[in-house]
Amino acid sequence: MSEELPELRASDADREKVAERLRDAMAEGRLDMDEFGERLDAVYRARTYAELEPLTRDLPATGTGAPAARPGAEPGGENWPARIGGTGDARWGIGVLSGFQHTGRWTVPARFKAIAFWGGGQLDLREARFESRETVIDCWTVMGGVNIVVPPGVQVEVRGIGIMGGFGRPASDDTPDPDAPRVVVRGFAFWGGVGTERKPTRAQRRLEKERRRDEGEGRKELG
């Protein structure tokens, strides 16, 4: 990296390229989950190339200058192939007069069973890895509920049956990612419900926040 580069301001695309490289390194076993999380946080706090460069200094080189993103990846997008594979962390979630939750960085099994009886459960898949390209979540609720959160790009199919209850479907995604996993939600709800909603990932929220900030600074300069 030349002496001039460290003084240059990094763009959203530059930060996302480094984030993609870190995701690949984690998938290859070069970084553990804690190291990956620490470096990813530093990526989205970085403002210059000088702050980005040390984050990938000990990883295999992929070229000169800023690290290259996976071909076809868009800034703010997900490297889904790097997030598919491995062994599921938990295959059951049971809330009987209580609750359960699986959030953050965890590996979703190909088949997960959620049971809520006078209780509830939360499954957040936004930062998760997936054991398989298709995940089936079987939900059984009686006077209880289960809420499932998926990131943009993931195709969701809901097949559940509700009696004095129901299964909610997420807002439609006009641009599903062909590389993203598919999630099938099915089961039975009696006097209860299973909700499925789509929310952006933490990285996508940060990029959107920075975009709004940059737009605000641009308007101030024009004014």
Z-matrix of the N, CA and C atoms (Angstrom, degrees):
N
C 1 1.457
C 2 1.522 1 108.51
N 3 1.307 2 118.63 1 131.11
C 4 1.449 3 122.34 2 -175.98
C 5 1.511 4 110.22 3 -72.61
N 6 1.377 5 114.46 4 166.19
C 7 1.450 6 119.05 5 -177.88
C 8 1.515 7 112.20 6 -67.56
N 9 1.371 8 117.09 7 -24.62
C 10 1.450 9 119.42 8 -177.69
C 11 1.524 10 112.87 9 -76.11
N 12 1.347 11 117.10 10 -31.35
C 13 1.456 12 120.44 11 -173.10
C 14 1.523 13 114.87 12 -58.97
N 15 1.354 14 119.28 13 -41.30
C 16 1.461 15 117.97 14 -176.51
C 17 1.515 16 114.94 15 -57.43
N 18 1.355 17 117.99 16 -25.77
C 19 1.444 18 119.95 17 -179.05
C 20 1.527 19 112.70 18 -83.97
N 21 1.342 20 117.16 19 -9.08
C 22 1.455 21 120.30 20 -179.05
C 23 1.520 22 110.72 21 -77.85
N 24 1.314 23 115.71 22 142.34
C 25 1.455 24 120.97 23 176.76
C 26 1.529 25 109.63 24 -74.57
N 27 1.318 26 116.50 25 136.41
C 28 1.460 27 121.10 26 178.62
C 29 1.523 28 109.84 27 -83.89
N 30 1.330 29 116.04 28 144.78
C 31 1.459 30 121.73 29 178.16
C 32 1.528 31 110.41 30 -94.98
N 33 1.340 32 116.26 31 172.17
C 34 1.465 33 120.34 32 174.97
C 35 1.524 34 110.50 33 -59.06
N 36 1.343 35 116.70 34 -40.02
C 37 1.464 36 120.75 35 -179.81
C 38 1.522 37 110.64 36 -64.04
N 39 1.337 38 117.73 37 -39.33
C 40 1.465 39 121.25 38 178.91
C 41 1.526 40 110.55 39 -62.80
N 42 1.336 41 116.16 40 -44.04
C 43 1.461 42 119.66 41 179.79
C 44 1.528 43 110.85 42 -64.36
N 45 1.328 44 116.16 43 -40.06
C 46 1.462 45 118.86 44 -178.76
C 47 1.527 46 111.64 45 -68.51
N 48 1.332 47 117.71 46 -33.36
C 49 1.469 48 120.71 47 176.30
C 50 1.526 49 110.85 48 -61.78
N 51 1.335 50 115.60 49 -43.10
C 52 1.466 51 119.25 50 178.65
C 53 1.528 52 110.14 51 -66.94
N 54 1.334 53 117.22 52 -40.29
C 55 1.464 54 120.68 53 178.44
C 56 1.525 55 111.09 54 -61.03
N 57 1.329 56 116.78 55 -40.45
C 58 1.469 57 120.57 56 178.62
C 59 1.527 58 110.38 57 -63.73
N 60 1.325 59 116.56 58 -39.25
C 61 1.462 60 120.14 59 179.55
C 62 1.522 61 110.90 60 -65.58
N 63 1.330 62 116.60 61 -38.01
C 64 1.457 63 120.43 62 177.51
C 65 1.533 64 111.19 63 -66.93
N 66 1.340 65 116.75 64 -38.98
C 67 1.470 66 119.62 65 178.13
C 68 1.525 67 110.51 66 -62.92
N 69 1.331 68 116.00 67 -41.60
C 70 1.463 69 119.70 68 177.76
C 71 1.529 70 110.73 69 -62.61
N 72 1.341 71 116.45 70 -41.77
C 73 1.463 72 120.40 71 -179.93
C 74 1.518 73 111.20 72 -63.57
N 75 1.341 74 117.08 73 -38.06
C 76 1.459 75 119.97 74 177.71
C 77 1.525 76 110.17 75 -66.27
N 78 1.343 77 116.69 76 -42.97
C 79 1.466 78 120.38 77 -179.67
C 80 1.529 79 111.15 78 -63.09
N 81 1.327 80 117.34 79 -30.49
C 82 1.468 81 121.88 80 179.83
C 83 1.524 82 112.36 81 -84.38
N 84 1.327 83 117.34 82 -5.13
C 85 1.452 84 120.95 83 179.94
C 86 1.517 85 114.07 84 86.10
N 87 1.321 86 118.00 85 11.21
C 88 1.472 87 120.92 86 179.27
C 89 1.522 88 111.58 87 -79.08
N 90 1.335 89 117.31 88 -25.11
C 91 1.461 90 122.70 89 177.93
C 92 1.522 91 108.76 90 -127.34
N 93 1.352 92 116.26 91 140.14
C 94 1.453 93 117.44 92 173.01
C 95 1.533 94 108.62 93 -86.41
N 96 1.331 95 117.25 94 176.88
C 97 1.454 96 120.43 95 -173.59
C 98 1.523 97 112.01 96 -63.48
N 99 1.344 98 117.41 97 -38.79
C 100 1.465 99 119.63 98 -179.57
C 101 1.529 100 111.18 99 -65.78
N 102 1.343 101 116.51 100 -44.96
C 103 1.463 102 120.05 101 179.21
C 104 1.525 103 110.54 102 -62.70
N 105 1.339 104 115.35 103 -42.44
C 106 1.459 105 119.63 104 179.42
C 107 1.525 106 111.02 105 -60.84
N 108 1.336 107 117.08 106 -45.89
C 109 1.464 108 120.67 107 -179.47
C 110 1.519 109 112.22 108 -61.86
N 111 1.340 110 116.94 109 -43.21
C 112 1.464 111 120.67 110 -179.62
C 113 1.528 112 110.94 111 -63.63
N 114 1.329 113 115.86 112 -44.36
C 115 1.463 114 119.02 113 -177.94
C 116 1.526 115 111.67 114 -70.38
N 117 1.328 116 116.41 115 -36.37
C 118 1.460 117 118.87 116 179.66
C 119 1.524 118 110.70 117 -65.23
N 120 1.330 119 116.76 118 -40.14
C 121 1.467 120 119.70 119 176.46
C 122 1.524 121 110.48 120 -60.71
N 123 1.344 122 116.04 121 -40.45
C 124 1.466 123 119.95 122 179.88
C 125 1.519 124 111.38 123 -66.65
N 126 1.341 125 116.75 124 -33.69
C 127 1.466 126 120.65 125 179.32
C 128 1.520 127 110.56 126 -58.94
N 129 1.327 128 116.45 127 -48.74
C 130 1.463 129 119.76 128 -174.32
C 131 1.527 130 113.08 129 -79.61
N 132 1.348 131 116.58 130 -7.11
C 133 1.458 132 119.95 131 171.42
C 134 1.524 133 111.79 132 -92.87
N 135 1.340 134 116.26 133 -16.64
C 136 1.465 135 120.98 134 -174.42
C 137 1.529 136 111.40 135 -66.48
N 138 1.315 137 115.01 136 142.61
C 139 1.463 138 121.00 137 178.11
C 140 1.530 139 112.32 138 -116.63
N 141 1.346 140 118.01 139 -18.76
C 142 1.461 141 120.74 140 -177.59
C 143 1.523 142 109.77 141 -132.78
N 144 1.347 143 115.65 142 167.39
C 145 1.461 144 120.84 143 175.19
C 146 1.528 145 110.75 144 -62.42
N 147 1.326 146 117.05 145 -33.33
C 148 1.463 147 120.95 146 -179.35
C 149 1.523 148 111.22 147 -60.57
N 150 1.334 149 117.48 148 -32.40
C 151 1.460 150 121.21 149 178.56
C 152 1.522 151 112.01 150 -81.16
N 153 1.334 152 117.50 151 -27.30
C 154 1.465 153 121.18 152 -179.77
C 155 1.523 154 112.77 153 -80.23
N 156 1.309 155 116.42 154 -37.67
C 157 1.467 156 120.77 155 -170.89
C 158 1.523 157 114.29 156 -57.50
N 159 1.354 158 120.62 157 -43.22
C 160 1.469 159 119.56 158 -178.65
C 161 1.518 160 114.26 159 -65.25
N 162 1.329 161 117.53 160 -19.94
C 163 1.467 162 120.92 161 -174.84
C 164 1.518 163 112.46 162 -71.01
N 165 1.322 164 117.79 163 -20.63
C 166 1.474 165 120.98 164 179.37
C 167 1.526 166 111.58 165 -123.96
N 168 1.338 167 116.89 166 12.39
C 169 1.472 168 121.14 167 -174.86
C 170 1.523 169 111.66 168 -61.38
N 171 1.351 170 118.29 169 -35.26
C 172 1.462 171 121.06 170 -177.20
C 173 1.531 172 113.27 171 -94.75
N 174 1.342 173 116.54 172 12.63
C 175 1.463 174 121.04 173 177.94
C 176 1.525 175 109.71 174 -103.07
N 177 1.336 176 118.50 175 155.66
C 178 1.474 177 120.74 176 179.58
C 179 1.510 178 111.57 177 -55.54
N 180 1.307 179 116.76 178 137.38
C 181 1.465 180 121.79 179 -177.89
C 182 1.519 181 110.93 180 -67.93
N 183 1.332 182 115.55 181 142.82
C 184 1.469 183 121.29 182 176.26
C 185 1.517 184 111.16 183 -119.25
N 186 1.327 185 117.26 184 10.22
C 187 1.458 186 120.08 185 -178.79
C 188 1.507 187 109.24 186 144.11
N 189 1.316 188 117.92 187 -166.81
C 190 1.459 189 121.92 188 -179.90
C 191 1.509 190 109.87 189 -107.18
N 192 1.334 191 115.45 190 163.17
C 193 1.454 192 119.65 191 -179.31
C 194 1.511 193 109.50 192 72.09
N 195 1.340 194 116.04 193 -149.74
C 196 1.461 195 120.23 194 179.55
C 197 1.509 196 109.52 195 -68.44
N 198 1.353 197 119.64 196 140.79
C 199 1.456 198 122.43 197 -179.65
C 200 1.515 199 111.41 198 -59.18
N 201 1.314 200 115.31 199 146.16
C 202 1.465 201 120.28 200 -177.37
C 203 1.514 202 110.46 201 -83.06
N 204 1.313 203 116.38 202 143.88
C 205 1.460 204 121.39 203 176.39
C 206 1.514 205 109.64 204 -80.51
N 207 1.335 206 116.38 205 164.29
C 208 1.456 207 120.88 206 174.52
C 209 1.522 208 108.87 207 -58.91
N 210 1.361 209 118.56 208 134.92
C 211 1.459 210 119.82 209 -179.33
C 212 1.516 211 111.52 210 -52.82
N 213 1.329 212 116.15 211 131.56
C 214 1.456 213 121.75 212 178.11
C 215 1.505 214 114.26 213 89.21
N 216 1.352 215 117.37 214 -9.56
C 217 1.461 216 119.05 215 -179.55
C 218 1.510 217 110.55 216 -75.18
N 219 1.304 218 117.13 217 140.96
C 220 1.454 219 122.77 218 177.59
C 221 1.513 220 109.35 219 -104.02
N 222 1.342 221 118.53 220 148.59
C 223 1.453 222 120.00 221 175.87
C 224 1.521 223 110.60 222 -54.55
N 225 1.336 224 115.95 223 129.60
C 226 1.458 225 119.78 224 -179.60
C 227 1.521 226 112.43 225 88.53
N 228 1.359 227 117.49 226 -6.00
C 229 1.450 228 120.28 227 179.42
C 230 1.518 229 111.63 228 -83.14
N 231 1.325 230 116.83 229 178.81
C 232 1.452 231 121.72 230 -179.06
C 233 1.515 232 110.41 231 -112.32
N 234 1.324 233 116.43 232 141.25
C 235 1.464 234 121.63 233 173.78
C 236 1.528 235 107.06 234 -88.31
N 237 1.317 236 115.98 235 78.45
C 238 1.462 237 120.14 236 -172.65
C 239 1.521 238 114.03 237 -61.41
N 240 1.341 239 120.29 238 -40.77
C 241 1.475 240 118.15 239 178.92
C 242 1.523 241 112.98 240 -55.37
N 243 1.344 242 117.22 241 -32.55
C 244 1.469 243 120.40 242 179.64
C 245 1.515 244 111.90 243 -75.60
N 246 1.337 245 117.86 244 -14.24
C 247 1.467 246 121.29 245 -177.74
C 248 1.521 247 112.66 246 -103.69
N 249 1.327 248 117.51 247 4.88
C 250 1.462 249 120.98 248 -179.69
C 251 1.525 250 109.25 249 -113.26
N 252 1.324 251 116.10 250 123.77
C 253 1.456 252 121.40 251 -178.86
C 254 1.515 253 110.79 252 131.15
N 255 1.321 254 116.26 253 156.72
C 256 1.467 255 121.07 254 -179.18
C 257 1.515 256 111.10 255 110.26
N 258 1.310 257 116.06 256 -172.70
C 259 1.463 258 122.94 257 -178.05
C 260 1.518 259 109.88 258 -111.80
N 261 1.309 260 116.20 259 133.87
C 262 1.455 261 121.26 260 -178.68
C 263 1.523 262 112.75 261 -59.13
N 264 1.345 263 116.63 262 141.14
C 265 1.462 264 121.19 263 -179.35
C 266 1.529 265 112.38 264 -76.07
N 267 1.323 266 117.14 265 -38.39
C 268 1.465 267 121.34 266 -177.83
C 269 1.521 268 107.88 267 -148.30
N 270 1.321 269 115.93 268 143.24
C 271 1.464 270 120.05 269 -177.79
C 272 1.523 271 112.59 270 -114.70
N 273 1.325 272 117.06 271 -1.43
C 274 1.464 273 121.69 272 179.87
C 275 1.517 274 109.85 273 -135.67
N 276 1.329 275 115.39 274 149.40
C 277 1.447 276 121.79 275 168.23
C 278 1.513 277 107.00 276 -139.69
N 279 1.338 278 117.79 277 119.45
C 280 1.461 279 121.32 278 -174.53
C 281 1.522 280 109.75 279 -125.74
N 282 1.332 281 116.03 280 124.93
C 283 1.446 282 121.46 281 176.22
C 284 1.515 283 109.88 282 -126.04
N 285 1.318 284 117.17 283 99.32
C 286 1.464 285 123.08 284 178.07
C 287 1.527 286 107.04 285 -113.21
N 288 1.325 287 115.95 286 108.89
C 289 1.460 288 121.41 287 -173.35
C 290 1.534 289 110.22 288 55.68
N 291 1.316 290 115.98 289 28.29
C 292 1.470 291 121.16 290 -178.35
C 293 1.527 292 107.44 291 -161.12
N 294 1.313 293 116.27 292 -160.22
C 295 1.460 294 118.80 293 -179.04
C 296 1.515 295 111.89 294 -144.86
N 297 1.322 296 115.91 295 169.01
C 298 1.462 297 122.10 296 175.89
C 299 1.524 298 107.87 297 -143.99
N 300 1.319 299 116.30 298 158.16
C 301 1.452 300 119.85 299 175.95
C 302 1.524 301 110.64 300 -154.30
N 303 1.331 302 114.50 301 147.08
C 304 1.460 303 122.74 302 173.04
C 305 1.523 304 105.65 303 -131.80
N 306 1.319 305 116.46 304 111.39
C 307 1.458 306 121.22 305 -177.19
C 308 1.521 307 109.78 306 -137.23
N 309 1.325 308 115.65 307 172.94
C 310 1.458 309 120.22 308 177.80
C 311 1.516 310 112.18 309 73.06
N 312 1.338 311 115.89 310 -143.58
C 313 1.455 312 121.50 311 -176.62
C 314 1.522 313 109.78 312 -90.90
N 315 1.310 314 116.59 313 104.08
C 316 1.451 315 122.62 314 175.88
C 317 1.516 316 107.66 315 -146.23
N 318 1.331 317 117.35 316 164.67
C 319 1.461 318 121.47 317 -179.22
C 320 1.522 319 109.26 318 -104.35
N 321 1.319 320 115.53 319 118.35
C 322 1.463 321 121.91 320 -178.41
C 323 1.528 322 108.94 321 -80.20
N 324 1.321 323 119.28 322 126.48
C 325 1.462 324 120.54 323 179.04
C 326 1.532 325 111.30 324 -71.74
N 327 1.299 326 116.24 325 165.48
C 328 1.464 327 120.13 326 177.93
C 329 1.526 328 111.01 327 -64.73
N 330 1.322 329 116.78 328 -26.11
C 331 1.473 330 121.51 329 179.33
C 332 1.531 331 108.58 330 -136.78
N 333 1.328 332 116.88 331 122.83
C 334 1.463 333 121.31 332 -179.64
C 335 1.519 334 108.50 333 -127.54
N 336 1.341 335 116.08 334 137.79
C 337 1.466 336 121.23 335 179.17
C 338 1.527 337 108.90 336 -114.28
N 339 1.325 338 115.98 337 126.63
C 340 1.459 339 122.13 338 179.01
C 341 1.522 340 109.18 339 -119.20
N 342 1.339 341 116.16 340 126.52
C 343 1.463 342 122.09 341 -178.67
C 344 1.526 343 108.58 342 -125.77
N 345 1.324 344 116.50 343 126.73
C 346 1.467 345 121.01 344 179.13
C 347 1.527 346 108.87 345 -132.28
N 348 1.329 347 116.22 346 115.44
C 349 1.461 348 122.28 347 177.72
C 350 1.524 349 107.42 348 -123.01
N 351 1.339 350 116.51 349 108.04
C 352 1.454 351 120.80 350 -173.40
C 353 1.539 352 109.88 351 53.55
N 354 1.289 353 114.80 352 39.28
C 355 1.460 354 120.22 353 -178.87
C 356 1.523 355 109.29 354 -157.44
N 357 1.319 356 116.57 355 -165.89
C 358 1.455 357 119.01 356 -177.82
C 359 1.511 358 112.30 357 -154.12
N 360 1.334 359 114.67 358 167.75
C 361 1.456 360 120.13 359 179.53
C 362 1.517 361 111.46 360 -147.43
N 363 1.321 362 115.76 361 152.67
C 364 1.459 363 122.69 362 179.27
C 365 1.520 364 108.74 363 -128.83
N 366 1.340 365 116.45 364 125.03
C 367 1.456 366 122.68 365 174.90
C 368 1.523 367 108.18 366 -120.94
N 369 1.312 368 116.74 367 110.30
C 370 1.462 369 122.15 368 -179.37
C 371 1.523 370 107.97 369 -108.07
N 372 1.335 371 116.18 370 114.30
C 373 1.469 372 121.51 371 -174.96
C 374 1.523 373 113.08 372 -101.22
N 375 1.323 374 118.01 373 6.59
C 376 1.463 375 119.91 374 -171.72
C 377 1.525 376 113.39 375 -65.92
N 378 1.328 377 118.44 376 -37.06
C 379 1.459 378 121.03 377 -178.69
C 380 1.526 379 111.58 378 -107.80
N 381 1.330 380 116.48 379 9.65
C 382 1.457 381 120.50 380 -172.63
C 383 1.533 382 112.71 381 -84.56
N 384 1.330 383 114.45 382 158.52
C 385 1.459 384 122.16 383 165.48
C 386 1.530 385 107.72 384 -92.66
N 387 1.328 386 116.75 385 163.86
C 388 1.461 387 121.02 386 -177.99
C 389 1.532 388 109.59 387 -126.43
N 390 1.312 389 115.51 388 131.11
C 391 1.460 390 120.34 389 179.30
C 392 1.529 391 111.23 390 -65.21
N 393 1.332 392 116.30 391 -34.49
C 394 1.452 393 121.58 392 -175.23
C 395 1.527 394 110.49 393 -138.09
N 396 1.325 395 115.87 394 163.33
C 397 1.463 396 119.88 395 177.37
C 398 1.518 397 111.39 396 -70.22
N 399 1.336 398 118.29 397 -18.59
C 400 1.464 399 120.96 398 174.09
C 401 1.516 400 109.08 399 -125.00
N 402 1.322 401 115.45 400 128.53
C 403 1.459 402 122.20 401 178.59
C 404 1.525 403 108.90 402 -116.05
N 405 1.323 404 116.46 403 128.71
C 406 1.466 405 121.84 404 177.17
C 407 1.526 406 107.94 405 -109.20
N 408 1.334 407 115.86 406 123.10
C 409 1.461 408 121.10 407 178.54
C 410 1.522 409 108.21 408 -112.76
N 411 1.331 410 116.49 409 111.47
C 412 1.468 411 122.45 410 178.36
C 413 1.520 412 108.62 411 -92.88
N 414 1.319 413 116.59 412 120.75
C 415 1.465 414 121.88 413 -177.44
C 416 1.525 415 110.36 414 -116.81
N 417 1.326 416 115.28 415 130.66
C 418 1.456 417 121.43 416 176.84
C 419 1.527 418 107.21 417 -128.64
N 420 1.336 419 116.38 418 114.02
C 421 1.462 420 120.09 419 -176.14
C 422 1.525 421 110.91 420 -128.10
N 423 1.320 422 115.51 421 136.30
C 424 1.462 423 122.61 422 174.55
C 425 1.532 424 106.63 423 -131.15
N 426 1.326 425 115.62 424 111.77
C 427 1.458 426 120.82 425 -176.64
C 428 1.530 427 110.70 426 51.19
N 429 1.299 428 114.28 427 41.75
C 430 1.461 429 121.38 428 179.14
C 431 1.522 430 109.59 429 -152.80
N 432 1.313 431 116.19 430 -172.33
C 433 1.453 432 118.05 431 -178.77
C 434 1.516 433 112.91 432 -155.38
N 435 1.328 434 114.88 433 156.09
C 436 1.465 435 122.58 434 176.40
C 437 1.517 436 107.50 435 -131.48
N 438 1.321 437 116.40 436 133.55
C 439 1.461 438 121.28 437 178.25
C 440 1.524 439 109.29 438 -117.49
N 441 1.325 440 115.40 439 130.44
C 442 1.460 441 121.76 440 -177.44
C 443 1.527 442 108.48 441 -119.48
N 444 1.330 443 117.08 442 127.29
C 445 1.459 444 122.47 443 -178.98
C 446 1.525 445 108.78 444 -113.47
N 447 1.328 446 117.07 445 126.03
C 448 1.463 447 121.54 446 179.54
C 449 1.526 448 109.29 447 -121.24
N 450 1.333 449 117.47 448 153.99
C 451 1.465 450 120.13 449 178.24
C 452 1.520 451 111.54 450 -84.91
N 453 1.321 452 118.35 451 163.97
C 454 1.470 453 121.11 452 174.59
C 455 1.527 454 110.07 453 -57.29
N 456 1.321 455 115.38 454 148.40
C 457 1.457 456 120.49 455 177.90
C 458 1.505 457 114.08 456 96.41
N 459 1.336 458 117.97 457 -23.48
C 460 1.463 459 121.77 458 -178.75
C 461 1.523 460 109.62 459 -84.37
N 462 1.317 461 116.48 460 127.30
C 463 1.460 462 120.99 461 177.74
C 464 1.521 463 109.46 462 -79.95
N 465 1.327 464 117.09 463 132.27
C 466 1.461 465 121.83 464 -178.53
C 467 1.521 466 109.89 465 -122.46
N 468 1.319 467 115.89 466 132.85
C 469 1.470 468 121.86 467 175.79
C 470 1.523 469 108.01 468 -122.04
N 471 1.332 470 116.49 469 126.87
C 472 1.466 471 121.65 470 -178.01
C 473 1.525 472 108.88 471 -111.71
N 474 1.327 473 116.23 472 125.99
C 475 1.466 474 120.95 473 -177.05
C 476 1.527 475 112.55 474 -126.02
N 477 1.308 476 119.10 475 9.47
C 478 1.452 477 121.78 476 -172.62
C 479 1.519 478 114.40 477 -69.30
N 480 1.324 479 115.13 478 160.90
C 481 1.463 480 123.49 479 178.10
C 482 1.523 481 108.80 480 -115.07
N 483 1.326 482 117.15 481 129.97
C 484 1.449 483 121.11 482 179.49
C 485 1.519 484 112.31 483 -119.72
N 486 1.332 485 116.63 484 133.64
C 487 1.468 486 122.73 485 174.13
C 488 1.526 487 106.76 486 -120.42
N 489 1.331 488 115.53 487 114.45
C 490 1.456 489 121.05 488 -170.74
C 491 1.529 490 109.72 489 52.66
N 492 1.301 491 114.69 490 34.69
C 493 1.460 492 123.63 491 179.57
C 494 1.516 493 107.31 492 -163.81
N 495 1.299 494 118.14 493 -167.20
C 496 1.455 495 117.80 494 -179.64
C 497 1.512 496 113.67 495 -171.91
N 498 1.331 497 113.47 496 170.51
C 499 1.456 498 123.12 497 176.82
C 500 1.523 499 108.00 498 -117.61
N 501 1.319 500 115.91 499 120.13
C 502 1.456 501 119.85 500 -179.65
C 503 1.511 502 111.74 501 -90.81
N 504 1.327 503 115.38 502 146.30
C 505 1.460 504 121.52 503 178.50
C 506 1.519 505 110.09 504 -106.28
N 507 1.343 506 117.88 505 145.44
C 508 1.467 507 119.94 506 -179.80
C 509 1.514 508 111.05 507 -73.73
N 510 1.317 509 115.65 508 163.73
C 511 1.462 510 120.09 509 174.88
C 512 1.522 511 108.95 510 -58.29
N 513 1.313 512 116.49 511 143.62
C 514 1.454 513 120.52 512 -177.64
C 515 1.514 514 110.34 513 -62.73
N 516 1.311 515 116.43 514 148.21
C 517 1.459 516 122.74 515 177.69
C 518 1.520 517 107.23 516 -111.35
N 519 1.347 518 116.38 517 111.39
C 520 1.460 519 120.19 518 -175.50
C 521 1.519 520 112.70 519 -71.58
N 522 1.333 521 117.22 520 -18.92
C 523 1.462 522 119.85 521 -177.73
C 524 1.525 523 110.58 522 -129.48
N 525 1.344 524 118.37 523 67.82
C 526 1.466 525 119.46 524 178.83
C 527 1.525 526 110.41 525 -62.56
N 528 1.317 527 116.72 526 142.60
C 529 1.455 528 122.25 527 -179.03
C 530 1.523 529 108.77 528 -84.79
N 531 1.338 530 118.37 529 121.69
C 532 1.479 531 119.71 530 -178.39
C 533 1.524 532 112.83 531 -64.41
N 534 1.344 533 117.92 532 -20.79
C 535 1.460 534 121.30 533 179.10
C 536 1.522 535 112.47 534 -87.97
N 537 1.334 536 117.10 535 -11.49
C 538 1.468 537 120.71 536 -175.45
C 539 1.525 538 111.06 537 -76.06
N 540 1.328 539 117.04 538 155.10
C 541 1.464 540 120.14 539 176.51
C 542 1.532 541 111.44 540 -70.26
N 543 1.294 542 115.25 541 164.87
C 544 1.462 543 122.78 542 178.53
C 545 1.521 544 107.84 543 -112.26
N 546 1.331 545 116.35 544 135.63
C 547 1.462 546 121.09 545 -178.35
C 548 1.526 547 108.88 546 -117.55
N 549 1.321 548 116.31 547 126.18
C 550 1.461 549 122.96 548 177.69
C 551 1.526 550 108.27 549 -111.29
N 552 1.326 551 116.52 550 122.11
C 553 1.465 552 122.06 551 179.57
C 554 1.521 553 107.91 552 -109.61
N 555 1.309 554 116.93 553 124.04
C 556 1.456 555 119.98 554 -179.21
C 557 1.534 556 109.38 555 -145.09
N 558 1.331 557 116.12 556 174.26
C 559 1.454 558 119.49 557 178.98
C 560 1.511 559 112.46 558 135.46
N 561 1.358 560 115.36 559 -149.30
C 562 1.464 561 121.19 560 -171.11
C 563 1.525 562 108.75 561 -145.41
N 564 1.343 563 115.31 562 135.47
C 565 1.467 564 120.47 563 178.67
C 566 1.527 565 108.95 564 -129.28
N 567 1.342 566 116.52 565 121.95
C 568 1.466 567 121.95 566 178.73
C 569 1.523 568 107.85 567 -120.48
N 570 1.324 569 116.09 568 116.54
C 571 1.461 570 120.92 569 -175.12
C 572 1.534 571 109.90 570 53.00
N 573 1.282 572 114.97 571 39.50
C 574 1.458 573 120.00 572 -179.10
C 575 1.515 574 109.12 573 -158.60
N 576 1.305 575 116.63 574 -170.47
C 577 1.444 576 118.37 575 -178.21
C 578 1.517 577 112.84 576 -157.16
N 579 1.319 578 113.49 577 157.87
C 580 1.465 579 122.11 578 175.03
C 581 1.521 580 106.55 579 -125.74
N 582 1.312 581 116.25 580 116.80
C 583 1.456 582 120.57 581 -179.49
C 584 1.515 583 111.78 582 -107.05
N 585 1.314 584 115.99 583 143.12
C 586 1.464 585 121.98 584 176.79
C 587 1.514 586 108.06 585 -128.36
N 588 1.328 587 117.14 586 123.64
C 589 1.458 588 120.75 587 -179.61
C 590 1.518 589 110.59 588 -131.55
N 591 1.333 590 114.24 589 154.94
C 592 1.461 591 120.57 590 -178.92
C 593 1.524 592 109.06 591 -110.41
N 594 1.344 593 116.37 592 125.49
C 595 1.463 594 121.73 593 179.43
C 596 1.526 595 109.67 594 -135.22
N 597 1.330 596 117.71 595 151.14
C 598 1.465 597 120.23 596 178.43
C 599 1.521 598 111.63 597 -69.12
N 600 1.328 599 115.86 598 155.66
C 601 1.453 600 120.93 599 176.25
C 602 1.522 601 110.32 600 -74.80
N 603 1.325 602 116.02 601 170.43
C 604 1.462 603 120.49 602 178.29
C 605 1.533 604 110.67 603 -60.73
N 606 1.341 605 116.77 604 -41.96
C 607 1.466 606 119.56 605 179.53
C 608 1.522 607 111.23 606 -63.71
N 609 1.323 608 117.32 607 -40.03
C 610 1.462 609 120.71 608 179.33
C 611 1.521 610 111.15 609 -66.78
N 612 1.335 611 117.37 610 -37.25
C 613 1.469 612 120.03 611 177.41
C 614 1.517 613 111.04 612 -65.09
N 615 1.324 614 116.45 613 -39.45
C 616 1.457 615 120.01 614 179.31
C 617 1.531 616 110.95 615 -65.38
N 618 1.336 617 115.85 616 -43.71
C 619 1.460 618 119.00 617 179.40
C 620 1.526 619 111.19 618 -62.46
N 621 1.331 620 116.14 619 -40.28
C 622 1.462 621 119.76 620 179.61
C 623 1.522 622 110.51 621 -66.70
N 624 1.339 623 116.78 622 -39.56
C 625 1.458 624 120.48 623 178.53
C 626 1.525 625 110.67 624 -63.36
N 627 1.345 626 116.46 625 -42.25
C 628 1.461 627 120.26 626 179.53
C 629 1.520 628 110.65 627 -67.59
N 630 1.341 629 116.70 628 -36.73
C 631 1.463 630 119.60 629 179.03
C 632 1.518 631 110.61 630 -63.19
N 633 1.354 632 116.59 631 -43.88
C 634 1.462 633 119.78 632 178.92
C 635 1.527 634 111.32 633 -65.03
N 636 1.345 635 115.38 634 -38.36
C 637 1.457 636 118.74 635 178.53
C 638 1.529 637 110.82 636 -64.19
N 639 1.355 638 116.08 637 -44.68
C 640 1.460 639 119.67 638 -179.93
C 641 1.526 640 111.12 639 -63.80
N 642 1.346 641 116.57 640 -38.71
C 643 1.461 642 119.65 641 177.87
C 644 1.528 643 110.55 642 -64.47
N 645 1.353 644 115.95 643 -38.80
C 646 1.459 645 119.38 644 178.45
C 647 1.520 646 111.63 645 -65.12
N 648 1.348 647 117.08 646 -40.48
C 649 1.452 648 120.27 647 178.35
C 650 1.523 649 110.98 648 -65.77
N 651 1.375 650 115.52 649 -36.03
C 652 1.453 651 119.29 650 178.91
C 653 1.522 652 111.77 651 -65.71
N 654 1.352 653 116.09 652 -39.66
C 655 1.459 654 119.07 653 178.31
C 656 1.517 655 111.73 654 -66.12
N 657 1.353 656 116.40 655 -36.60
C 658 1.467 657 119.76 656 178.19
C 659 1.524 658 110.74 657 -63.42
N 660 1.355 659 116.23 658 -41.17
C 661 1.455 660 119.69 659 -179.98
C 662 1.525 661 111.29 660 -65.12
N 663 1.347 662 115.40 661 -39.20
C 664 1.467 663 118.43 662 179.02
C 665 1.519 664 111.45 663 -67.79
N 666 1.343 665 115.08 664 -33.00
C 667 1.450 666 119.15 665 -179.28
C 668 1.516 667 112.02 666 -74.62
